[in-house]
Amino acid sequence: MTDFADFVAPPASGSAADADAIREASACLDRFTERFNACDTAGMDGELHFPHVMLSGADRLEWQAPGNHPAGFFEKLRASGWRRTRYQSKEAVLASADKVHFVVTYTREDEAGTVLSTHRNLWIATRVAGRWGISLRSY
């Protein structure tokens, strides 16, 4: 069992390892969004860690395994005029060698590039067994 005092006091941040972690975790977010724009739910799942947690307001959704994206999600999104999602910023606000918290700002755009909506969320990527994946998204 992990000692609680050790759990809540990770090593200090700011090292070269943290900069590498930010770069690698950011690439994971980029791959996820590339798969999102391709409407590839299996590819999106490949960039997540499970269980995967999502928060919206005080509501919590947890997926235990891949394959939980709702049927028809992309059809509904396309019906709204959406054609792509584009990052405006990915700001690493807390980093360590195996975890990076990002404040992510992205837009959903139509075919002409007109912004349909702007979103600002907290996403947490972690390195588990040597692989970066998104563990938590807060909307």
Residue pairs with C-beta under 8 A, 6 or more apart in sequence:
10 96
11 96
11 97
13 94
13 95
13 96
15 97
17 97
18 95
18 96
18 97
20 97
21 95
21 96
21 97
21 98
21 99
21 100
21 127
22 92
22 95
22 100
24 127
24 132
25 92
25 95
25 100
25 102
25 125
25 127
25 132
26 90
26 92
26 100
26 102
27 132
28 47
28 125
28 132
28 133
28 134
29 47
29 87
29 90
29 102
29 104
29 123
29 125
29 134
30 87
31 43
31 46
31 47
32 44
32 47
32 48
32 134
33 85
33 87
33 106
34 43
35 41
35 43
35 44
35 46
35 47
36 44
36 85
37 84
37 85
39 74
41 67
41 69
41 73
41 74
42 66
42 67
44 69
45 66
45 67
45 69
46 66
47 133
47 134
48 63
48 66
48 133
48 134
48 135
49 126
49 128
49 133
49 134
49 135
50 63
50 64
50 65
50 66
51 62
51 63
51 64
52 62
52 63
52 134
52 135
52 136
52 137
53 60
53 61
53 62
53 135
53 136
53 137
54 60
54 61
54 62
54 63
54 136
54 137
54 138
54 139
55 61
55 136
55 137
55 138
55 139
56 138
56 139
77 108
80 116
81 110
81 111
81 116
82 108
82 109
82 110
82 116
83 109
83 110
83 111
84 108
84 109
85 106
85 107
85 108
85 109
86 106
86 107
86 109
87 104
87 105
87 106
88 105
88 106
88 107
88 118
89 103
89 104
89 105
90 102
90 103
90 104
90 105
91 102
91 103
91 104
92 100
92 101
92 102
93 101
93 102
93 103
94 100
94 101
95 101
97 127
98 126
98 127
98 128
99 124
99 125
99 126
99 127
100 124
100 125
101 122
101 123
101 124
102 122
102 123
102 124
102 125
103 120
103 121
103 122
104 119
104 120
104 121
104 122
104 123
105 118
105 119
105 120
106 118
106 119
106 121
107 115
107 116
107 117
107 118
107 119
108 115
108 116
108 117
108 119
109 115
109 116
110 116
119 139
121 137
121 138
121 139
122 136
122 137
122 138
123 134
123 136
123 137
123 138
124 134
124 135
124 136
124 137
125 132
125 133
125 134
125 135
126 132
126 133
126 135
128 135
